[in-house]
Amino acid sequence: IYSARFMGDKAYMVTFKETDPLFVIDVSAPSSPKVLGELKIPGFSNYLHPLDENHLIGFGYDTKLEPVKGEEPRVVTGGMKISLFDVSDFSNPLEKDTEIIGGPGTYSPLQYDHKALFTHTASNLYGFPVAAYTEGENDSIRYQGSGAMLFTITPEGIEKAADLIKDSTMQYEDWETSVQRLLYVDDSLYTIANSEITSYGLND
């Protein structure tokens, strides 16, 4: 079990082995839970966040299966993945939209700490810190830069609102300047790192 979210008398659960089953579970009778529906897709969600009563946002990773001669295919983790799940039909949950960020190695504190998720519900904005990596030559992984990203997420879909990742020529990220949290005060957005705070105009 990688993530779970309870909403009323329904529970939503993501497990992972090779593909990502999102289970919709009726827990109105706690001693007798019942699976109402499931959705199997590549990748998995480490955190499920409610958008509204009919939609969930999943934050996790994209995956793919690579063949291995004479053996079972192996699962390879790709970039960070945002999924918009439509759960209005309990028996038939759908992945309505997705967004892939970076390549293998890309990660965010949001993957293990839900407090790293920035929300501005009045503007439908959702953001998080990101350290981005890309695939280089011979399947090597290259550090691209770190910062944060913001997305506008509504029941209609996911759209990138701002890319605040600062490109870097370093081989690895600098933990002192890596963004850990985002917050806003009035019309200003702040990214918080161990050694610095950066401000941006929230409206643009």
KOLNUPA-956788 format. One record per residue (C-alpha): y, x, z; residue in three letters. Coordinates in steps of 0.05 Angstrom, whole numbers. Last residue first. Layout:
<atoms>
<atom Y="Y" X="X" Z="Z" residu="ALA"/>
...
</atoms>
This chain:
<atoms>
<atom Y="728" X="38" Z="-250" residu="ASP"/>
<atom Y="738" X="-13" Z="-194" residu="ASN"/>
<atom Y="706" X="30" Z="-140" residu="LEU"/>
<atom Y="755" X="86" Z="-150" residu="GLY"/>
<atom Y="718" X="149" Z="-129" residu="TYR"/>
<atom Y="717" X="192" Z="-66" residu="SER"/>
<atom Y="676" X="254" Z="-51" residu="THR"/>
<atom Y="654" X="275" Z="19" residu="ILE"/>
<atom Y="629" X="346" Z="31" residu="GLU"/>
<atom Y="584" X="392" Z="71" residu="SER"/>
<atom Y="523" X="350" Z="88" residu="ASN"/>
<atom Y="535" X="301" Z="31" residu="ALA"/>
<atom Y="568" X="233" Z="30" residu="ILE"/>
<atom Y="589" X="196" Z="-33" residu="THR"/>
<atom Y="649" X="151" Z="-23" residu="TYR"/>
<atom Y="671" X="90" Z="-62" residu="LEU"/>
<atom Y="743" X="66" Z="-54" residu="SER"/>
<atom Y="769" X="-5" Z="-66" residu="ASP"/>
<atom Y="765" X="-29" Z="6" residu="ASP"/>
<atom Y="719" X="21" Z="42" residu="VAL"/>
<atom Y="655" X="37" Z="6" residu="TYR"/>
<atom Y="591" X="74" Z="23" residu="LEU"/>
<atom Y="541" X="121" Z="-9" residu="LEU"/>
<atom Y="491" X="165" Z="27" residu="ARG"/>
<atom Y="453" X="231" Z="22" residu="GLN"/>
<atom Y="490" X="267" Z="-35" residu="VAL"/>
<atom Y="467" X="339" Z="-46" residu="SER"/>
<atom Y="524" X="387" Z="-29" residu="THR"/>
<atom Y="490" X="424" Z="30" residu="GLU"/>
<atom Y="421" X="417" Z="0" residu="TRP"/>
<atom Y="441" X="456" Z="-62" residu="ASP"/>
<atom Y="394" X="435" Z="-118" residu="GLU"/>
<atom Y="347" X="483" Z="-153" residu="TYR"/>
<atom Y="352" X="529" Z="-213" residu="GLN"/>
<atom Y="427" X="527" Z="-214" residu="MET"/>
<atom Y="465" X="512" Z="-278" residu="THR"/>
<atom Y="486" X="444" Z="-251" residu="SER"/>
<atom Y="509" X="378" Z="-279" residu="ASP"/>
<atom Y="542" X="331" Z="-229" residu="LYS"/>
<atom Y="508" X="263" Z="-225" residu="ILE"/>
<atom Y="559" X="207" Z="-214" residu="LEU"/>
<atom Y="532" X="162" Z="-270" residu="ASP"/>
<atom Y="566" X="95" Z="-264" residu="ALA"/>
<atom Y="551" X="22" Z="-281" residu="ALA"/>
<atom Y="482" X="27" Z="-313" residu="LYS"/>
<atom Y="457" X="-43" Z="-330" residu="GLU"/>
<atom Y="397" X="-80" Z="-302" residu="ILE"/>
<atom Y="378" X="-152" Z="-322" residu="GLY"/>
<atom Y="393" X="-226" Z="-324" residu="GLU"/>
<atom Y="378" X="-239" Z="-250" residu="PRO"/>
<atom Y="434" X="-190" Z="-235" residu="THR"/>
<atom Y="436" X="-115" Z="-225" residu="ILE"/>
<atom Y="497" X="-73" Z="-240" residu="THR"/>
<atom Y="475" X="-1" Z="-230" residu="PHE"/>
<atom Y="504" X="58" Z="-193" residu="LEU"/>
<atom Y="480" X="130" Z="-195" residu="MET"/>
<atom Y="489" X="188" Z="-147" residu="ALA"/>
<atom Y="497" X="263" Z="-144" residu="GLY"/>
<atom Y="450" X="318" Z="-167" residu="SER"/>
<atom Y="440" X="363" Z="-226" residu="GLY"/>
<atom Y="393" X="380" Z="-284" residu="GLN"/>
<atom Y="337" X="418" Z="-251" residu="TYR"/>
<atom Y="285" X="437" Z="-304" residu="ARG"/>
<atom Y="211" X="419" Z="-302" residu="ILE"/>
<atom Y="164" X="458" Z="-348" residu="SER"/>
<atom Y="118" X="420" Z="-394" residu="ASP"/>
<atom Y="116" X="479" Z="-443" residu="ASN"/>
<atom Y="191" X="474" Z="-455" residu="GLU"/>
<atom Y="234" X="432" Z="-410" residu="GLY"/>
<atom Y="223" X="364" Z="-377" residu="GLU"/>
<atom Y="283" X="338" Z="-340" residu="THR"/>
<atom Y="303" X="336" Z="-266" residu="TYR"/>
<atom Y="354" X="293" Z="-231" residu="ALA"/>
<atom Y="371" X="293" Z="-157" residu="ALA"/>
<atom Y="395" X="223" Z="-142" residu="VAL"/>
<atom Y="433" X="187" Z="-87" residu="PRO"/>
<atom Y="432" X="111" Z="-90" residu="PHE"/>
<atom Y="469" X="52" Z="-120" residu="GLY"/>
<atom Y="469" X="-23" Z="-126" residu="TYR"/>
<atom Y="528" X="-63" Z="-151" residu="LEU"/>
<atom Y="528" X="-138" Z="-161" residu="ASN"/>
<atom Y="604" X="-137" Z="-154" residu="SER"/>
<atom Y="608" X="-183" Z="-92" residu="ALA"/>
<atom Y="541" X="-155" Z="-69" residu="THR"/>
<atom Y="564" X="-84" Z="-61" residu="HIS"/>
<atom Y="499" X="-49" Z="-42" residu="THR"/>
<atom Y="484" X="24" Z="-31" residu="PHE"/>
<atom Y="410" X="41" Z="-18" residu="LEU"/>
<atom Y="400" X="104" Z="24" residu="ALA"/>
<atom Y="384" X="60" Z="85" residu="LYS"/>
<atom Y="318" X="43" Z="51" residu="HIS"/>
<atom Y="290" X="112" Z="69" residu="ASP"/>
<atom Y="229" X="141" Z="33" residu="TYR"/>
<atom Y="243" X="132" Z="-41" residu="GLN"/>
<atom Y="316" X="118" Z="-26" residu="LEU"/>
<atom Y="324" X="192" Z="-11" residu="PRO"/>
<atom Y="322" X="200" Z="-87" residu="SER"/>
<atom Y="277" X="236" Z="-136" residu="TYR"/>
<atom Y="272" X="267" Z="-204" residu="THR"/>
<atom Y="213" X="315" Z="-207" residu="GLY"/>
<atom Y="184" X="288" Z="-272" residu="PRO"/>
<atom Y="239" X="260" Z="-317" residu="GLY"/>
<atom Y="308" X="230" Z="-309" residu="GLY"/>
<atom Y="322" X="158" Z="-291" residu="ILE"/>
<atom Y="280" X="101" Z="-321" residu="ILE"/>
<atom Y="309" X="30" Z="-321" residu="GLU"/>
<atom Y="268" X="-34" Z="-323" residu="THR"/>
<atom Y="276" X="-107" Z="-338" residu="ASP"/>
<atom Y="240" X="-174" Z="-329" residu="LYS"/>
<atom Y="176" X="-149" Z="-296" residu="GLU"/>
<atom Y="142" X="-216" Z="-288" residu="LEU"/>
<atom Y="105" X="-252" Z="-233" residu="PRO"/>
<atom Y="55" X="-305" Z="-258" residu="ASN"/>
<atom Y="23" X="-346" Z="-203" residu="SER"/>
<atom Y="85" X="-346" Z="-159" residu="PHE"/>
<atom Y="129" X="-370" Z="-217" residu="ASP"/>
<atom Y="200" X="-354" Z="-193" residu="SER"/>
<atom Y="177" X="-282" Z="-180" residu="VAL"/>
<atom Y="220" X="-247" Z="-232" residu="ASP"/>
<atom Y="216" X="-173" Z="-218" residu="PHE"/>
<atom Y="272" X="-124" Z="-237" residu="LEU"/>
<atom Y="244" X="-53" Z="-238" residu="SER"/>
<atom Y="280" X="12" Z="-225" residu="ILE"/>
<atom Y="240" X="75" Z="-241" residu="LYS"/>
<atom Y="250" X="148" Z="-222" residu="MET"/>
<atom Y="223" X="195" Z="-275" residu="GLY"/>
<atom Y="150" X="212" Z="-289" residu="GLY"/>
<atom Y="88" X="215" Z="-246" residu="THR"/>
<atom Y="24" X="235" Z="-281" residu="VAL"/>
<atom Y="-41" X="197" Z="-266" residu="VAL"/>
<atom Y="-104" X="231" Z="-289" residu="ARG"/>
<atom Y="-153" X="203" Z="-339" residu="PRO"/>
<atom Y="-226" X="203" Z="-314" residu="GLU"/>
<atom Y="-266" X="263" Z="-335" residu="GLU"/>
<atom Y="-301" X="293" Z="-396" residu="GLY"/>
<atom Y="-236" X="318" Z="-426" residu="LYS"/>
<atom Y="-176" X="294" Z="-385" residu="VAL"/>
<atom Y="-133" X="240" Z="-416" residu="PRO"/>
<atom Y="-63" X="231" Z="-388" residu="GLU"/>
<atom Y="-45" X="165" Z="-356" residu="LEU"/>
<atom Y="29" X="149" Z="-346" residu="LYS"/>
<atom Y="74" X="137" Z="-287" residu="THR"/>
<atom Y="145" X="112" Z="-273" residu="ASP"/>
<atom Y="169" X="120" Z="-202" residu="TYR"/>
<atom Y="198" X="77" Z="-147" residu="GLY"/>
<atom Y="253" X="26" Z="-133" residu="PHE"/>
<atom Y="234" X="-47" Z="-142" residu="GLY"/>
<atom Y="286" X="-102" Z="-145" residu="ILE"/>
<atom Y="262" X="-172" Z="-128" residu="LEU"/>
<atom Y="280" X="-239" Z="-159" residu="HIS"/>
<atom Y="269" X="-313" Z="-145" residu="ASN"/>
<atom Y="301" X="-321" Z="-76" residu="GLU"/>
<atom Y="356" X="-272" Z="-93" residu="ASP"/>
<atom Y="361" X="-197" Z="-104" residu="LEU"/>
<atom Y="309" X="-180" Z="-51" residu="PRO"/>
<atom Y="294" X="-105" Z="-44" residu="HIS"/>
<atom Y="225" X="-74" Z="-54" residu="LEU"/>
<atom Y="216" X="0" Z="-37" residu="TYR"/>
<atom Y="164" X="51" Z="-59" residu="ASN"/>
<atom Y="152" X="16" Z="-125" residu="SER"/>
<atom Y="97" X="38" Z="-173" residu="PHE"/>
<atom Y="87" X="60" Z="-244" residu="GLY"/>
<atom Y="53" X="28" Z="-303" residu="PRO"/>
<atom Y="45" X="-48" Z="-299" residu="ILE"/>
<atom Y="-4" X="-96" Z="-266" residu="LYS"/>
<atom Y="26" X="-162" Z="-242" residu="LEU"/>
<atom Y="-7" X="-206" Z="-190" residu="GLU"/>
<atom Y="-11" X="-279" Z="-170" residu="GLY"/>
<atom Y="-23" X="-328" Z="-112" residu="LEU"/>
<atom Y="-61" X="-281" Z="-65" residu="VAL"/>
<atom Y="-78" X="-321" Z="-3" residu="LYS"/>
<atom Y="-67" X="-302" Z="70" residu="PRO"/>
<atom Y="-113" X="-337" Z="120" residu="SER"/>
<atom Y="-95" X="-320" Z="192" residu="SER"/>
<atom Y="-21" X="-320" Z="175" residu="PRO"/>
<atom Y="-23" X="-390" Z="145" residu="ALA"/>
<atom Y="44" X="-392" Z="108" residu="SER"/>
<atom Y="26" X="-322" Z="85" residu="VAL"/>
<atom Y="22" X="-337" Z="10" residu="ASP"/>
<atom Y="16" X="-271" Z="-26" residu="ILE"/>
<atom Y="49" X="-247" Z="-91" residu="VAL"/>
<atom Y="18" X="-180" Z="-110" residu="PHE"/>
<atom Y="54" X="-128" Z="-151" residu="LEU"/>
<atom Y="-2" X="-86" Z="-181" residu="PRO"/>
<atom Y="24" X="-18" Z="-204" residu="ASP"/>
<atom Y="-25" X="21" Z="-247" residu="THR"/>
<atom Y="-69" X="81" Z="-231" residu="GLU"/>
<atom Y="-79" X="79" Z="-156" residu="LYS"/>
<atom Y="-20" X="41" Z="-127" residu="PHE"/>
<atom Y="-6" X="-19" Z="-84" residu="THR"/>
<atom Y="56" X="-62" Z="-84" residu="VAL"/>
<atom Y="63" X="-122" Z="-39" residu="MET"/>
<atom Y="105" X="-185" Z="-39" residu="TYR"/>
<atom Y="97" X="-233" Z="19" residu="ALA"/>
<atom Y="113" X="-307" Z="17" residu="LYS"/>
<atom Y="126" X="-354" Z="75" residu="ASP"/>
<atom Y="200" X="-337" Z="78" residu="GLY"/>
<atom Y="211" X="-271" Z="42" residu="MET"/>
<atom Y="168" X="-214" Z="67" residu="PHE"/>
<atom Y="172" X="-148" Z="29" residu="ARG"/>
<atom Y="118" X="-94" Z="22" residu="ALA"/>
<atom Y="115" X="-24" Z="-6" residu="SER"/>
<atom Y="65" X="31" Z="-23" residu="TYR"/>
<atom Y="0" X="0" Z="0" residu="ILE"/>
</atoms>
